[in-house]
Amino acid sequence: MRRAADGTLAIAYALEGDLDRVRVPPSARPRIADHLWRHTCCEAFLRLEGLAAYHEFNFAPSGEWAAYAFQRYRDSAPWLLDEALDPQVTVRATPGKLELAAVIRLPLLKPAHAGEKLTLGLSAVVEEHDGGLSYWALRHPPGKPDFHHPDAFALELE
């Protein structure tokens, strides 16, 4: 992960292992799609340090994506996130490894996101062929997995 001088944030994910057991959505036209978290996808949650408001991004191996805004924990914000965000999702699959990269243009969220300190939660949902889901994150809060929980924002980016 890195933030460039122009305010873009590049994030890369890698799933390694017996991918024959993983249900990977087929390639599709890059577009906004809803409910990506119900299947294999990578997620990024980010907020300006010290604030309750945050954004959620979902990136599917299909190339589809979603973006959401929240005023505070699981409280959807009234502003809309749209096609202009276009996070440029790229996917590469090799035997035993699935790589997904996304570029988020932070100034489109709010100009301060381009240079201020951010806290992030990075996570993934992995769907097995039998429909079972597993939840992976840098940090899980106590109890069941909850990527929105403030404790899940485990990474600081200067």
Secondary structure by P-SEA (a helix, b strand, c coil): ccccccbbbbbbbbbbccccccccccccccccccccccccccbbbbbccccccbbbbbbcccccbbbbbbcccccccccccccccccbbbbbbcccbbbbbbbbccccccccccccbbbbbbbbbbbccccbbbbbcccccccccccccccccccccc
